[in-house]
Amino acid sequence: MIKGIAITTVWVLDQDRAKEFYTEKLGLEVRTDMTMGDGGMRWLTVGAKDQPDVELTLMVPGPPGLDPESAEAVKTLISKGVLGAGVLVTDDVHADYETLKGRGVEFLQEPQERPYGIEAIFRDDSGNWFSFTQRNEQLDLDKEWAN
């Protein structure tokens, strides 16, 4: 049976630019950066240092998964900034918001209280948006440790 997610795709417009954004601005580490076969596609994955079993594949839309027409449609949606790529979690959203903002990350929303925790929203260099969240469970732990 399924035990979890190991790799998921984030569609990007330029892999070199995305690699720089995800490593230098977000602080993720490169896990794999290789070309598959002679003149084949580039397999580029990144992940959080503390989560070695989960990777994001930074892929430009195209073959083998997408035909040319579909690839162009996905690129258009990415460029418009309408695709949400997921949720990245932190244990201190306010401090990390300031750090990432200082590195040039574009935030669409400052940290705000939500029923599930504190959330900020940012865009990557291609236009994908991410929820950047400090979950309530972490907030509860922080309160316990403060007492």
C-alpha positions in Angstrom: 0.0 0.0 0.0 1.0 3.6 -0.3 3.3 4.8 2.5 3.6 8.4 1.5 4.8 10.9 -1.0 8.5 10.8 -2.1 8.6 13.2 -5.1 6.2 15.7 -6.4 6.5 18.0 -9.4 6.6 21.8 -9.4 6.3 23.2 -12.9 8.8 26.0 -13.5 9.7 28.1 -16.5 13.5 27.9 -16.2 15.3 25.2 -14.3 18.5 27.2 -13.7 16.6 30.1 -12.3 14.4 27.8 -10.2 17.4 26.0 -8.8 18.8 29.3 -7.7 15.5 30.4 -6.2 14.8 27.2 -4.3 18.3 26.8 -2.9 19.6 30.4 -2.4 16.3 32.1 -1.5 14.3 29.3 0.2 17.3 27.4 1.6 16.4 24.0 0.1 19.2 21.7 -1.0 19.8 20.1 -4.4 19.2 16.3 -4.2 19.6 15.4 -7.9 20.7 17.4 -10.9 21.3 15.2 -14.0 20.5 14.7 -17.6 18.6 11.5 -18.4 20.3 9.9 -21.4 22.0 11.6 -24.3 20.3 14.9 -24.8 17.5 13.8 -22.6 15.5 15.8 -20.0 17.0 17.3 -17.0 16.0 15.7 -13.6 16.4 18.4 -11.0 15.1 17.8 -7.4 15.4 19.8 -4.2 14.3 19.2 -0.7 14.4 20.5 2.9 17.5 19.4 4.8 15.4 18.0 7.7 13.1 16.0 5.4 15.3 13.7 3.3 12.5 11.5 2.1 10.5 14.2 0.2 11.7 15.9 -2.9 10.3 18.6 -5.3 11.1 18.0 -9.0 11.6 21.3 -10.7 10.4 20.5 -14.2 9.8 22.7 -17.3 6.4 21.6 -18.9 7.0 19.4 -21.9 7.7 15.9 -23.0 7.6 13.1 -21.9 4.6 14.1 -19.7 3.0 16.8 -21.8 2.4 17.3 -25.5 3.5 20.7 -26.9 0.0 22.2 -26.7 -0.5 21.2 -23.1 3.0 22.3 -22.2 2.2 25.8 -23.5 -1.1 25.9 -21.6 0.7 25.0 -18.4 3.4 27.6 -19.0 0.7 30.2 -19.5 -1.0 29.3 -16.2 2.4 29.4 -14.4 3.2 32.8 -15.9 -0.2 34.2 -14.8 0.5 33.1 -11.2 -2.6 31.1 -10.8 -1.1 27.7 -9.9 -0.7 26.9 -6.2 2.2 24.5 -5.7 1.6 23.4 -2.1 2.3 24.2 1.5 5.7 24.7 3.0 5.8 24.5 6.8 8.0 26.3 9.3 8.2 26.5 13.1 8.5 30.3 13.1 6.6 31.9 10.2 7.2 35.5 11.4 11.0 35.2 11.6 11.3 33.1 8.4 9.0 35.6 6.6 11.4 38.4 7.4 14.4 36.3 6.3 12.9 35.2 3.0 11.6 38.7 2.3 15.1 40.0 2.9 16.4 37.5 0.3 14.0 38.9 -2.3 11.1 36.4 -2.0 7.9 38.0 -3.3 5.1 37.7 -0.7 1.5 38.1 -1.7 0.3 38.0 1.9 2.0 38.8 5.2 1.7 36.2 8.1 -1.9 36.1 9.2 -3.8 34.0 11.8 -5.9 31.2 10.3 -7.9 28.4 11.9 -5.0 26.0 11.2 -2.1 28.2 12.2 -0.3 31.3 10.9 0.0 31.6 7.1 1.9 33.8 4.7 1.8 33.3 0.9 4.6 33.8 -1.5 5.5 33.3 -5.2 8.4 31.4 -6.6 10.5 32.9 -9.5 8.1 31.3 -12.1 4.9 32.5 -10.6 3.7 29.5 -8.6 2.3 30.4 -5.2 2.9 28.6 -1.9 1.3 28.7 1.5 4.0 29.2 4.1 2.5 28.0 7.3 3.2 27.6 11.0 0.7 25.0 12.1 -1.3 25.2 15.2 0.4 22.1 16.6 3.7 24.0 16.5 2.1 27.0 18.1 0.7 24.8 20.9 4.2 23.3 21.5 5.7 26.8 21.6 3.2 27.8 24.2 4.0 24.7 26.3 7.7 25.3 26.2 7.2 29.0 27.2 5.5 27.9 30.4 
